[in-house]
Amino acid sequence: MNTMQPDSPSVIDTSRMSAGQRAALEMTEAARDDRERNLGLAASLFNGSPDFASLLPFPHQTLEDRDQGDAFLARLKRFLDEHVDPDAIDRDGEIPDEVLDGLRKLSAFGIKIPTKYGGLGLSQTNYSRAAMLLGSYCANLAALLSAHQSIGVPQPLILFGTEEQKQRFLPRCAAGEISAFALTESDVGSDPARMKTTAVPDGDHFIINGEKLWCTNGTKAGLIVVMAKTPTPKNPNATTAFIVEMNTPGVEVVTRCHFMGLRALYNGVIRFRTVRVPRTNIIGGEGKGLKVALTTLNTGRITLPAACAGLAKRCLEICTAWAKRREQWGQPIGRHAAIADKLARMAAHTFAMEAVVHYISALVDRDKNADVRLEAAIGKLWGSEQSWEIMNDTMQIRGGRGFETAESLAARGEKPEPVERFFRDARINTIFEGSSEIMRLFIAREMLDAHLKIGAAIFNQTLPMKERARAFMKAGGHYAQWYPMKWLPFSDDEGEQQVHPALGAELRRVRRQSRKLARAIFHAMLFYGPTLEREQLVLGRLVDIGAALFVMATTISYAQSKIEDSASRNTDVDQTLQTVHYLGSLTKDKVTHLLKTVFTRSDHEGYKLARKILGD
């Protein structure tokens, strides 16, 4: 299977795969970013040589940028407080027209769209801050605005669109014409090779036929990005991204989908019957659709952990107030160890989620073309899973009042905390924009990328034996130097002199654990060889270790920035240090456990049982 360059050597042997497996893997590999990779902090942690250069000092917002964000957030919060009833939106399953019109007047549909196209032109950091606010308030509005500008028409146009396309469509999006993104089909989730929607050339147009499922914003959209197969003799699985006007003849909203949570989500099934779309509406070039989709999702994924961070912060506020007020057995419940433990974890993980979102957003602001796919994927995976744990603990701490609706609480005179609504809405976050299982496989592919480039040819039976032998010698020479280095107790203090002494100790522990992770990855490669890609549970544990170390390192740097700004922002330095130290203890325990259980017999025992259950 080839990488992005058609003349590059094979990286992964697909000869033993089924036709379906081969097609799916080759499509995904072909759509991977063709720039030099694995240069960021996350990749360096997996490689056992943490590079803190981009992390220390923590990237700050400029005063001008922060002021612009503060002004918009103040307007947005005032509008939410005065004109939006999230519980009514949830109950009715509709976002009122006056709310949509109000958001349009705020230019909330064009937060990141450049000013020359009618948008606010705000930074990724300020966009993430807006997502945090919306996530703490109303998940339906967060989903509406995120689907519109994180994965809908604006984002792929900003990344891949021509100037003519930008001038034609971006002002409409900035003014509040809702957009959507159509990729998923009934038989197509994370396997694009199974896509059935096709686009056939017809002069200066393409004719699209097919049906898309779970198209968020699709039932309200005026514009939609549609992914369709455009097969050629050389590439039967080629895909292309099209901008489709929803009022084009042949476009039909078949049905609106309804869910456990996000009850005002304008999500539906969209059918295309002989829909004529001009070639000028192709984004990124013919046959480049999957690359457009994956790259768009990479940046778009930052929004979801931002909304999760906002939700986590709101949950912490609710639980803290309740733990102080509610008394059981002669004292506030917050003083009981079982509740105190939950509050401490919630506080540490919420602080870490903010750190991760701000860091990844700053990387994008620093370089609009930055390759953040690994960092964004970790942010999405870790942020969505931790926010769900926080949400679950919030329900437990609030007890029956968490299970009771806000409307019912208000009817009997209690403060209507919307925990029940938050709980339903939050469950989708570990599934949206790449489920946790898919995210782990996605990150695992990037985790192994450097090793595959060095040693994959050894096991590739499609290559001549001479070439495989040459690859073996090259890999042997590399690992003869690389592997011993992962055992040496380095005394370098790169980055540690830039942080508070207590944080420096935590940073040193991240460095040590990173080397242990690199060794564990190498051991897994030796033990499983070319079958490692099938050991999804092993890969998942390795990914979780890397994610935990990335989050910890980011949090250390974020805490240092808070300490430096303590005088101007009234930061409690002692509490900040205590928060990071506690997170470090949690991280150490988690990493130690995962390293001990990377290889476990129960994986295969469970797989055998599942085969029995399935009747295989």
Buried (B, 14 or more C-beta within 10 A) or exposed (E): BBBEEEEEBBBBBBEEBEEEEBBBBBBBBBBBBEEEBBEBBBBBBBBBBBBBEBBBEBBBBEEEBBEBBEEBBEBBBEBBEEEBEBBBBBBEBBBBEEBBEBBBEBBBBBBBBBEEBBBBBBBBBBBBBBBBBBBBBBBBBBBBBBBBBBBBBBBBBBBBBBEEBBEBBBBBBBBBBBBBBBBBBEEBBBBBBBBBBBBBEEEEBBBBBBBBBBBBBBBBBBBBBBBBBBBEEEBEBBBBBBBBBBEBEBBBBBEBBEBEBBBBBBBBBBBBEEBBBEBEBBBBEBBBBBBBBBBBBBBBBBBBBBBBBBBBBBBBEBBBEBBEEBEEEEEBBBBEEEBEEBBBBBBBBBBBBBBBBBBBBBBBBEEEEBBBBBBBBBBBBBBBBBBBBBBBBBBEBBEEBBEBBBBEBEEEEEEBBBBBBBBBBBBBBBEBBBBBBBBBBBBBBBBBBBBBBBBBBBBBEEBEEEBBEBBBEBBEEBBEEBBEEBEEEEEEEBBBEBBBEBBBBBBBBBBBBBBBBBBBBBEBBEEBEBEBBEBBBBBBBBBBBBBBBBBBBBBBBBBBBBBBEEEEEEBEBEEBBBBBBBBBEBBBEBBEEBBEEBBEEEBEEEBEEEEEEEEE
